[in-house]
């Protein structure tokens, strides 16, 4: 997720009550594109195959066309690939993130930063 000083910018797109796209799903799409499979993409991101598959399923159910297509089994032309729609969604999402970073901050962020500690104080809980 992009950071602007201490500000973490997290854009999430919803479709009804589901999240159609967010930073984790964008990272997963990039990993699928790079790795050529959902399981390898999940491993590269430190998530289980089941979690990766559920995220892909949610993405494919929330866009007009699937973002990821799969062909069962191993070997040549098997695994998963990001569709053209998936590439368009990913590019537009990354552009949105960049634009949010560009527009973030200004005087409002500067005022907050002046009031923010560099590090949190130790917890007083249990003391």
N, C-alpha and C positions, 0 to 999 in steps of 0.2 A: 504494500500500500504506500502511495506517495506520502512523503513527509515534507512539511514546510515549517522549519524550526521544530517546535514542540507539537505542531498541529498535524494530526494524522487524517488524511482525506480518504474517505471510503465511500465510493459510489455504488449503490445497489439499485438494480432495476427490478421492479415487481411485475408479475402477471397474476392478477387476482391476489391470492394469499401466498403464492409461491415466489421465490426469488429467481428471476430469469437470468440475471448476470450480476456478478460482483467480482471482487478481486481474486478470490479463490477459484472461481469458475474460469476466469480469464487465464489464470496461471495453469489450470488443468488443460484448457484448450491448447495452450502453447506446448505443454508437455506431451499431449497426445500427438500433436503435429510433429514434434521432434522425435518421439519414441516409437510412434506407429502402433501403439496398443494402449488400451485403458489400464491394464495391469502394470505395465512398465511405467506409464505416466504416474500412476498412483504411487508406485515404489519410489520414483524420483522425487515426489513431493512429500514422502513420508506418510502416506495414507493407505488404508486398506483398499483392496480391489472393490469390495462392496461399497465403501464410501465413494470411491471414484465413479463407480457404475451408477450409483444413486444420483450423483451430481449430473452426470451425462444424461440420465433419464429425465431429470427435472428440466435441464436445458432443452432437450429435444421436445418436451411437452409444452414449452412455453413460447416457442418461436413459430412463425408460420411454416418454416421448413426446418428439418433437423440440422443441428450444428455438427453432429458427429454421426458417421455411419460405420457400421461394423460388419465384418465378414468372419464368421466363426472358424476356429481351427488355427493351426500354425502354418508356417510356410509362406511362400511368395504370394502376394496379393491377399493376404489374410490380415486380421487384426482390425485396427480402427484408423479412420482418417477424418480430418476436419473438412467439412464440406465448404463449398464456395460461400454459402450463407454464413457458415461458422467463421470463415475468414473475414467476411464483411462485418459481422457483429463484433468480432474481436478487435478489428482495426478501429471501428467507431467507438467502442468502449475505451480503448487505450487513448484515443483522441480526446474523449470526454474527460478522462483522468488528467491528461496533460493540460487541458483548458481549465479545469478546476484548480490545478496547482498554480497556473499562471494568474488566475484571478483571486487566489486565496491571500489572506493576510491583510496587507495595507495597515491603516491606522488602528483598526479594531484589534488585529492580532498583536500589533506593537503594544497597545495598552494592556492587553492580557499578559504579554510576556514580561512587562515591567512589574507586574504583581505576582508572577510565578516564581517559586523557588527554583534553583538549579537542580536540586535533589530533594526528595521528600525527607521530612524529619523522621526519626525513629518512631515506631509505634509506641503509644502509651498503653496499649491494650495489655492487661495482665501485669502492669507495673505496680 
